[in-house]
Structure formats: C-alpha cells, structure tokens
C-alpha cells in the first residue's frame, strides 16, 4: 500500500443494510403513534459492517452515490435494443397505411 498525504481522491462506498430495529421503515410503532427510529437516525439504513447509524452528512453522500448507480443501471436497461422478430413490432418501419408500422400479420 502506497503512502499518501491528504484526503482520498475517491469517496468509498460503504455497504448499507436495513436497520434491524425499524426494518428500513425509519419509524417504530409507539403506543399511540409512530416514532422516528433513534438507532438509524430515522433513515432506515445502518452501516452493514458495524450496525451503527451513519452521520447524516455521510448518509446523504452514500445514498446519493447509490442513487447514481441505480439510475445508470436503469438507463442501461432502457437502452437495450430489441433484436430479431421483436424489432419489427417495437420500431416503426413506416410501410403500413399512412406511414404506420406494418408487421405482415
């Protein structure tokens, strides 16, 4: 491992797990009403390795990083193009009446 000075160049992703006390809901059942969970700072997430709540600044950063990864995955799934017979049904070939899609059925 190399020695380095200063902060890390990339922020590491911390593994998160659902809070075992509130089961990821961020609230617990009180006698008359729901109370915010103190174990996870009412977020529903704790550090997977230690089971402790993350500071709010760190939690916002980690959830933002996870949201970016999930958004990229959704965009990749949307970008996949159909091939074979399904392509004729999903894209317009403008061969039908009035320039509509013609599939030959």
C-alpha positions as CSV (number, residue, x, y, z in Angstrom):
1,X,0.0,0.0,0.0
2,X,1.4,3.4,-1.0
3,X,1.7,6.2,1.4
4,X,-0.3,9.2,0.6
5,X,-0.9,12.6,2.1
6,X,-4.3,14.4,2.2
7,X,-7.7,13.1,1.7
8,X,-8.6,10.2,-0.6
9,X,-9.3,11.0,-4.2
10,X,-12.5,9.0,-4.4
11,X,-15.1,8.6,-1.7
12,X,-15.5,4.9,-0.9
13,X,-19.0,3.3,-0.9
14,X,-20.0,2.0,2.4
15,X,-22.2,-1.2,2.5
16,X,-25.5,-0.3,3.9
17,X,-28.1,-2.6,5.5
18,X,-31.7,-2.0,6.6
19,X,-32.0,-1.0,10.2
20,X,-32.9,-4.1,12.3
21,X,-35.0,-2.1,14.7
22,X,-37.3,-0.4,12.3
23,X,-36.7,-2.9,9.4
24,X,-35.9,0.0,7.0
25,X,-39.1,1.9,7.6
26,X,-37.4,4.8,9.6
27,X,-40.2,4.7,12.2
28,X,-41.1,2.4,15.0
29,X,-44.5,1.8,16.5
30,X,-45.2,3.7,19.6
31,X,-48.2,3.3,22.0
32,X,-50.4,5.8,20.2
33,X,-48.4,7.0,17.1
34,X,-45.2,6.2,15.2
35,X,-41.9,7.5,16.5
36,X,-38.8,8.2,14.5
37,X,-36.2,5.4,14.9
38,X,-33.2,6.5,17.0
39,X,-30.9,3.7,16.0
40,X,-30.7,4.7,12.4
41,X,-31.4,8.5,12.7
42,X,-34.8,7.9,11.1
43,X,-33.3,6.9,7.8
44,X,-33.9,3.2,7.7
45,X,-30.2,2.5,6.9
46,X,-27.2,1.5,9.0
47,X,-23.6,0.5,8.2
48,X,-23.6,-3.2,7.3
49,X,-20.3,-3.9,8.9
50,X,-21.0,-2.3,12.3
51,X,-24.7,-1.9,12.5
52,X,-24.3,1.7,13.6
53,X,-26.1,4.7,12.2
54,X,-24.1,6.9,9.8
55,X,-23.7,10.6,10.4
56,X,-26.3,12.5,8.4
57,X,-23.7,14.1,6.1
58,X,-22.2,10.7,5.3
59,X,-25.6,9.1,4.9
60,X,-26.7,11.7,2.3
61,X,-23.5,11.1,0.4
62,X,-23.8,7.3,0.4
63,X,-27.5,7.4,-0.6
64,X,-26.7,9.8,-3.4
65,X,-23.9,7.5,-4.7
66,X,-26.3,4.5,-4.6
67,X,-29.0,6.6,-6.5
68,X,-26.5,7.4,-9.2
69,X,-25.6,3.7,-9.6
70,X,-29.2,2.7,-9.8
71,X,-30.0,5.5,-12.3
72,X,-27.2,4.3,-14.5
73,X,-28.5,0.7,-14.4
74,X,-32.0,1.9,-15.3
75,X,-30.6,3.8,-18.3
76,X,-28.6,0.8,-19.4
77,X,-31.7,-1.4,-19.3
78,X,-33.7,1.2,-21.2
79,X,-31.0,1.5,-23.8
80,X,-31.0,-2.2,-24.7
81,X,-32.5,-2.6,-28.2
82,X,-34.7,-5.4,-29.3
83,X,-33.4,-7.8,-31.9
84,X,-34.9,-10.4,-34.1
85,X,-38.7,-10.7,-34.5
86,X,-39.5,-8.3,-31.7
87,X,-37.7,-5.5,-33.5
88,X,-40.5,-5.5,-36.2
89,X,-43.1,-4.9,-33.5
90,X,-41.3,-2.3,-31.4
91,X,-39.9,0.1,-34.1
92,X,-41.9,1.7,-36.8
93,X,-40.9,0.7,-40.3
94,X,-43.4,3.2,-41.9
95,X,-44.5,0.6,-44.5
96,X,-48.2,0.5,-43.5
97,X,-51.1,2.7,-44.5
98,X,-50.4,6.3,-43.7
99,X,-46.8,5.6,-42.7
100,X,-47.8,3.3,-39.8
101,X,-45.9,0.2,-38.7
102,X,-46.5,-2.8,-40.9
103,X,-45.6,-6.2,-39.4
104,X,-47.0,-8.5,-42.1
105,X,-49.5,-10.2,-39.8
